[in-house]
Amino acid sequence: MDEYYMGLALEEAQKAYDIGEVPIGAVIVRNGELVSKAHNLRQTKKNAIYHAEILAIKDACEILGGWRLTNSTLYVTIEPCPMCAGAILQSRIDRLVIGAMDSKAGACGSVLNLLNNQQFNHQTEITTGILEKEASTLMKVFFQQLRKKK
C-alpha cells in the first residue's frame, strides 16, 4: 500500500511542478482511507508556510474535525523540513513515509531528526525510500530546468 499512496503523493508533486512550484506532494491516510492530499503552493500563494505537508495536515484536521491525526500516515515525496516536521509532531501523526531524503533541509533523518527526539512528547515512525527514484528525479529535473531559465 505504501507504493500506492506514494504514487498519489507523486501525482500531487507533478501538479506543483506543472505550475512552477517545487514539486513536493503529500497525502494523509487514516485507517486505510485517503483523507487529504496537497502540493506545494508557496510561490503561487506567496506564503512561506504553504508546503504540501502543512496544507495536507490543515485539510485533514478540517475534514476529521480535530487537530489530533492519530492513526494516520503522511506520505510525502521529499523529506520534510523543520517546520513541517514540527507540524507532524503537533498533529500527532503516527507514521511518516518519505520518497527521497533531503540532505540540505531534511528534519526527519538527514540534517536532523525531530520526529524521533525522545525529549518531545510524541514520536513518529519513519519509513524512507518509497518510490525514491521517481521523487528524486522529479526534483532534479525541476531544478535543472529552473537553472536553465536563469
C-alpha positions as CSV (number, residue, x, y, z in Angstrom):
1,M,0.0,0.0,0.0
2,D,2.9,2.4,0.6
3,E,3.7,2.5,-3.1
4,Y,0.1,3.2,-4.0
5,Y,-0.2,6.2,-1.6
6,M,3.2,7.5,-2.5
7,G,2.1,7.3,-6.1
8,L,-0.8,9.7,-5.2
9,A,1.7,12.0,-3.5
10,L,3.8,12.0,-6.7
11,E,0.7,13.0,-8.6
12,E,0.4,15.9,-6.3
13,A,4.1,16.7,-6.8
14,Q,3.5,16.7,-10.5
15,K,0.7,19.3,-10.1
16,A,3.2,21.5,-8.2
17,Y,5.8,21.0,-11.0
18,D,3.2,21.9,-13.6
19,I,2.6,25.4,-12.0
20,G,6.2,26.1,-11.3
21,E,6.3,25.2,-7.7
22,V,8.9,23.0,-6.1
23,P,7.5,19.5,-6.8
24,I,6.5,18.1,-3.5
25,G,3.3,16.3,-2.8
26,A,1.7,14.9,0.3
27,V,-1.1,12.5,1.2
28,I,-2.7,11.7,4.5
29,V,-4.3,8.3,5.1
30,R,-6.2,7.2,8.3
31,N,-7.2,3.7,8.9
32,G,-6.7,2.8,5.3
33,E,-8.8,5.7,3.9
34,L,-7.5,8.7,2.0
35,V,-8.2,11.8,4.0
36,S,-6.4,14.6,2.2
37,K,-3.8,15.4,-0.4
38,A,-1.9,18.6,-1.3
39,H,1.1,20.0,-3.1
40,N,3.4,23.0,-2.6
41,L,1.8,26.4,-3.2
42,R,4.4,28.7,-1.6
43,Q,5.2,30.6,-4.8
44,T,1.6,30.7,-6.0
45,K,0.1,31.9,-2.7
46,K,3.2,34.0,-1.8
47,N,3.2,32.4,1.6
48,A,6.2,30.7,3.3
49,I,4.1,28.1,5.1
50,Y,2.2,26.7,2.1
51,H,4.2,23.5,2.0
52,A,2.5,20.3,0.8
53,E,2.7,18.7,4.3
54,I,1.2,21.8,6.1
55,L,-1.7,22.0,3.6
56,A,-2.4,18.3,3.8
57,I,-2.4,18.5,7.6
58,K,-4.7,21.5,7.6
59,D,-7.2,19.9,5.3
60,A,-7.1,16.6,7.3
61,C,-7.8,18.5,10.5
62,E,-10.8,20.2,8.9
63,I,-12.1,17.1,7.3
64,L,-11.8,15.0,10.5
65,G,-12.9,17.7,12.8
66,G,-9.9,17.9,15.2
67,W,-6.2,18.6,15.4
68,R,-5.1,15.1,16.5
69,L,-4.3,12.9,13.5
70,T,-3.5,9.8,15.4
71,N,-3.8,6.5,13.5
72,S,-2.7,8.5,10.4
73,T,0.1,8.1,7.9
74,L,1.6,11.0,6.0
75,Y,3.1,10.2,2.6
76,V,5.4,12.9,1.3
77,T,7.7,12.8,-1.8
78,I,10.6,14.6,-0.2
79,E,11.8,14.6,3.4
80,P,10.0,17.3,5.5
81,C,11.8,20.5,6.6
82,P,11.9,21.6,10.3
83,M,8.6,23.5,10.0
84,C,6.8,20.5,8.5
85,A,8.4,18.1,10.9
86,G,7.1,20.3,13.8
87,A,3.6,20.2,12.3
88,I,3.8,16.4,12.0
89,L,4.6,16.2,15.7
90,Q,2.0,18.7,16.7
91,S,-0.7,16.9,14.8
92,R,0.3,13.5,16.4
93,I,0.7,11.7,13.0
94,D,1.8,8.2,13.9
95,R,3.8,7.3,10.7
96,L,5.7,9.2,8.0
97,V,6.5,7.7,4.7
98,I,9.2,9.5,2.7
99,G,10.1,9.2,-1.0
100,A,13.5,10.8,-1.1
101,M,15.6,12.3,1.6
102,D,16.7,16.0,1.6
103,S,20.4,16.3,2.6
104,K,20.2,20.1,2.7
105,A,17.0,20.8,4.7
106,G,15.5,17.5,5.9
107,A,14.5,17.3,9.5
108,C,13.5,13.6,9.6
109,G,16.9,11.9,9.5
110,S,19.1,13.8,7.0
111,V,20.2,17.1,8.7
112,L,18.5,16.2,12.0
113,N,15.6,14.1,13.2
114,L,12.9,16.0,15.1
115,L,10.4,13.1,14.8
116,N,12.3,10.6,16.9
117,N,13.6,13.0,19.6
118,Q,12.8,11.4,22.9
119,Q,12.6,14.8,24.6
120,F,9.3,15.5,22.7
121,N,6.0,14.0,24.0
122,H,5.4,12.4,20.6
123,Q,7.5,10.4,18.2
124,T,6.6,9.3,14.6
125,E,7.6,6.1,12.9
126,I,9.6,6.9,9.7
127,T,9.8,4.8,6.5
128,T,12.1,6.0,3.7
129,G,12.9,5.2,0.1
130,I,9.4,4.5,-1.2
131,L,9.4,5.4,-4.9
132,E,12.6,7.2,-4.1
133,K,13.9,7.3,-7.7
134,E,10.7,8.9,-9.0
135,A,10.6,11.5,-6.3
136,S,14.2,12.4,-6.6
137,T,14.1,12.6,-10.4
138,L,11.2,15.0,-10.4
139,M,13.1,17.3,-8.1
140,K,16.3,17.1,-10.1
141,V,14.6,17.8,-13.4
142,F,12.7,20.8,-11.8
143,F,15.9,22.4,-10.5
144,Q,17.8,21.7,-13.8
145,Q,15.1,23.5,-15.7
146,L,15.0,26.3,-13.2
147,R,18.7,26.9,-13.6
148,K,18.4,26.9,-17.4
149,K,15.8,29.6,-17.2
150,K,18.2,31.8,-15.2
